[in-house]
């Protein structure tokens, strides 16, 4: 459970960790075929694609934006969203990559203050400065939204529901 009281940063980080753990739980026990199953047409969204996408989000927001690093997309420039699946990459590998991106983001941002600013370099908000606080709040929202998708995907795969 995330922290209910205490200083702001540990509280924000605990909420993000809660949502990360929720995503991992939604993926637990599935084989690669199940992880590639889409929820419902016309959507092609899969749990494997969500894990890959969130690895890209981790890299983008914590390393590129908050950390100011010039790092390429995790899955290449032809899959910047991370959603596209590769027949050679299964859930185990995707989860390992995702965990490494989380660890690297923690390393890059661990000593930065919540008020430290980074700059969004591309996309519709290019040139906008955002604080690490904003990035943490945005990532909590990103995971919360996608965990809702993961709920539907997992229920469609094998009927598992719940936190």
Number of C-alpha atoms within 10 A of each C-alpha: 9 14 14 9 8 8 9 12 14 13 15 18 19 17 23 22 17 18 24 21 14 19 24 16 12 22 23 13 9 16 12 15 11 19 23 21 18 20 20 12 7 7 8 13 19 23 31 29 23 24 27 27 23 23 25 24 24 24 25 24 22 25 23 22 23 28 21 17 13 10 10 13 18 21 19 11 10 9 15 17 19 22 20 18 15 10 8 6 11 16 22 15 13 18 17 13 18 23 17 15 22 21 12 16 20 16 14 17 16 10 8 15 12 17 11 15 20 22 18 19 14 10 7 8 10 10 12 13 16 16 18 23 19 18 19 20 15 14 23 20 15 15 23 19 12 18 21 11 17 27 21 19 26 24 14 16 17 10 10 13 13 8 11
